[in-house]
Amino acid sequence: MRLKTFQAKTMSEAMRLIRETLGEDAIIVSSRDEQGGVRVTAAVEQVNPEAEKPQESLKKEKAPPAPGAPEDPDLIAERVTDTLLRHRVPASVSDKILTAIMVQPPSDTRMALARALSKTFGFRELAFGSKAAPTPLMLVGPPGAGKTLMTAKLAAKYVMDGQKPLIITTDTARAGGVEQLKAFADILQLPLGVASSAQDLRHLLADRDPAIKVIIDTGGLNPFDAQEMKDLARIMATQKMETALVLPAGMDSEESAEIAMTFEILGVTRLIPTRLDFARRLGGLLSAAERAALSFSGASHTSQVANGILPLTAEQMADLLLSGSKSTAKPSSSSRNGSA
């Protein structure tokens, strides 16, 4: 991948320079207005880039940097650009990440990308407010996103930490929805509350021990159905709570962003990615988080319930992007039965 930045007075002039320099196959990576013109970054695949370079410069480029020595800033930008293109990250999001890389001191590619991600996105732990008065956590999202399994994973995590959370489900319309979560709750020896309405949920929350953590699973909703979103808004209004959008990785970037923005309107502030063990392109997740201003809060990278939550930091996200989105922890073959 060859990467080059062009500055021109107009976009038409920049496009002419790009075609003359990189050819007709070049694609626009990012663009932004600057004083006196525009700044456009373009990239093109090189069929045989080694053939175009002198042997001495080729050897110098391939030689790894000395331990502790910073990498070449242009090489870092090229590697990150190649990574973002491979993950189908939209140009508007790529531009913010690359800009954050260019304004910071040179380092290695992984740390440069991690720092840029931390400046572009929010990363927060899944929290329940204070220990004395934990805030209920509600998981929302489209059908098949993995909300019920993530509910079970969160419950298992707290059981392993010596706590006994309360699980509540509002997924009463889907056939088998309550039964699926009840099976998990029985294994963990936890109580399960079933709320068929906002009023039911309000009563369950009012009757609970205020010191107990609460995880609320909801039914899959069509984010583009106004009535279904109104029903969710009524449920969310029963009490102050943290709400996280559960969204599968590997989806189209624009589709993911539109879904996220619809839930953000209702007050959702967190994003929990799922299916990281199967997806190979994470552009949809980055697009959703950036467009809807959602903070990454953990992720699902395996269908195993125990130890099935991946703490998602900027460094972890950089590793996922640079490695082709393969998570470092792989599920066993016997556990591949259900959405992660």
N, C-alpha and C positions, 0 to 999 in steps of 0.2 A: 504494500500500500504506500503510495507516494502522496504526501500531504504538503500543501502550499497555501500561503495566505496572500491575498491580493488587496491592494488599496487603490481605489479609483474614485473619480468624481461622481459617477453614476453607476447604477447597477448594470446598465447595458454595456458600459465600458468594461466593467469588471468581468462580465460574462465573455466579452470578446477576448480579454487577456487570458481567462481560464481556458477557453477553447484553443487559443494559439499555443499555450504553454503545456497543457495537460491533455488536450485532445477532446473529441466529442463524447468520449465515455466518462468524462469527469462528472462527479456529483457534488452538489453543494452540501457541505457539512454544517456550516453556520454562517450567519451574516448579521451585521448590525450597522446602524448609522453612526458615523463619526463626524466630527467637525470638518466640514469641507468635502464630505463624500461618504463612501461606504467601505467597510472592511469585510471581505468574504474569504472564508476558508473552504477550499475544495480538495477532493481526494480522488485518486484513480488507482485501480489495480495495476500492478506491474507484472507482466507475464514472465519476464526474466530480468529482474532488476540488476542482478550481478553482472550481466553482460554489458551494462551501460556504465559500470564503475571501474576505475583503474584498480588493479590488484592491490596496491598498497593501501588505498583508502578503504577497500573492501575488508582487508585484514584488520585495519584499525577499527572499523565499525563493528566487526564481529567479536573483537576481543572484549571480554567482560571487564567491567570497571573494577578497579582495585577495591578491596574491602574498605568500606567507609567513605569511598569517593562518590560524589554525586554523578548521576547519569546526565548525558547531554539533554538539555531542556527540549530541543526540537525532537529528539528521539523519543522522549517521554510523551510529548504531545502526539506524535505519530502513532505510538503504540496504543495510547488511550483512545485516539480517534478510531483506529482499526477495531478496537474492542467495542466501542459504542455503536459503530456501524454493524458489527456482527450481531449485536443484540437488538438491532432495529430501534435504537433510541431516537426519538424525534429530534429534528435539528434544533428546535427551540430549547430543548432540555440539554442536548449535547453542548450547545453554545455556552450555557451557564457553567457546565462542568469544566469545559476547556478554558474558559475565561478564568475560573478559580485556580486552575493549574498554572496558567501563564503568569499570574500575579504573585505567585509564591516562590520562595527560593527553591532551586533545583534539588531533587533528592532522588530516590529510586522510584520506579513506575508505580509500585504498589502503594507506597506511602503518599505519593503525589495524588493518586486517584482517591485514596481514602480521605485525605484532607479536603480534596475538592468535594467529595460526596458529603462530608460533614458540614461544609459551608452551604451546600445546595439543598440538603434534605435534613429533616429532623429525625433523630434516633432516640427513642425513649423506652425505658423498661416498662413492662406491663405492671402497672401499679394499681393499688386499691385504696388510695388515699392514706390516711393515718392508720396506725395499728389499733388505736382505741376506737375509731369509727371508720372502718373501711368502706369505700365507695363501691357499690355494685358495678360489675363489669358486664356489659352486654355485647354480644357478638352478632353482627348483622351482615347481610350480603346476599348475592344472587343464589339461586338454587344450585346445589352441587358444589359449592365453594369449599366445603369442609368445615362448616361451623360446629356441627355436632361432635366431630372427631376432635377439633381443637378444644371444645368445652371439656371433653373427657381428658385430654392431655393436660389442660390447666388444673383440673381437679386432681389428677394423679400426681402432678408436681407438688401440690400443697399437701396432699396426704403423705407423700414421701418426706415432706418437711415437718411432719408431725401435726398438721392442721386438718380441720374437718370443715371444708367449705360447704355451703348450701348450693345445690344445683337447681335451677329453675328452667323450665322449657315453656315457650309459647308456641311451639311447633305442633299444634294440635290438629291442623287440617291435613297434613301429609300422612298418608298411610304408613304406619310403622314408625313415625317420628318419635312419639313418646316411648315406645317399646325399645327402640335402639338406645336411647339415652338411659332408660331404666336399667338395661342390661349392664351398661358401664357403671352406673351408680351402685347397683347391687354388688358388683365385683369389688368396688372400692368401699363398700359399706357406708354409703353416704345417703342422706335424705334427698328425695327428688320432689320438687314442687311443680305442679302443672297449672299454668295460667291460660285460660281460654279467652281472656279479655284484659283490658287495661285495669279494670276494677279488681279482677282476680290477682293480678300482679301487685297492685297496691296493697292488698290485704296480706299477701305472702311476705312482702317486704316489711310491712308494719309489725307482723307477728314474729319476725325472726329475732334472734339474739343480735343486737347491734354491733357486737364485737366479731361476728363471724363474716368471713368473706363470702361474697355471692357471685356466682357466674350464671349469666342468663343466656340461654340458647334461643334463637329465634328461627322461624321458618324462612325458607328461601323466598325472596321477594323480587318481583320484576321492577327494577329501578325506573322504568319508563311507564309504569302504570300508576297514574295519579292516585287512585283509590287505595292501592296497596301501600303506597308511601304515606298517605294520610293515616292509615291504620298503624303503621310503624311509628309515626310521629306521636300518636296518642299513647302508645306503649312507652316511648322514651320519656314522655312528660310526666310519668307517674312519680318519679323521684329523681333527684340529681344522681347521675351515674356517668361512668366512663363508657364510651361506645367505640368499638373498633370494627372497621370494615374488614371482613375476611374475603380475600380475593385470590383466585388461582393465578400462578405464574404461567407464562406462555401465551397469554391472550394478546390480541391486536392492541397496539398502543393507543389508538384513538378510542376504541371501544372501552378499554380499561379506564381511560381518563374520563369519559362521559359517565360511566357507572360511578366512579369515585366522586365526581362533582355533584351528582344527584344525591348521594348519601351525605356529602359534606354540607349541603344546604340544610339538612336536618340537625346538624350539630356534631356529626361524626368527626373525630380528630385524629384517630389512629388507623394504621393499616397493618394487617397481619397477612403476609403472603403465605400461600400454601402450594403444595405440589412442586417444591423446589427440586425434588429428586427426579422429576420427570421433565421439567421444562428446560429448554436449552437457550431460550432468549428471554431476557428480563426487561426488555424495553417497555413493555406494558406496565410493569410495576413502577418503574421510574417515572413514566408519564403520568400514572395515576397519582402518585405521591406529590409530584411537583405541581400538577394542574389543580389539585384539590387541597394543597397545603396540608397533607396528612403526614404524621410522623410514623416511621417504621417502628413497630413494637413487637419484636419476636417474629418467628416464622415457623412453618411446618416443613420439615425436610424428610419425613418418613411416616409411614402409616402405623408405626409402633406407638402405642399410647405412653408407655413408660419411657422417660427421657426423650420424648418426641418433639420438644420445643427447641428451636435454634435461637439463642440470643443474637439478635441481629444488630450489629454495630456497623459503623462506617468501614472499619477494617474487614469485617466479615463480608460485607457487600462487595467491597473491592475484590476480595478473593473469589467470590462467586462469579463476578463479571470476568475477571482475568482467566479463570479456569474453565470458562465455558458454561458457568452456572452449576457445575457439579458440586454438591455440598460435600464437606469433608466427612460427614457421617452418612453411610449408606445403610438402608434398611436391609435386613436379611430377606432371602427369597420367600421364606415362610410368612413374612408379614405383609406381603404385597396383596392385600385384599381390602381395598377401600381407598377413598380419596385421602390424600395427605394434606 
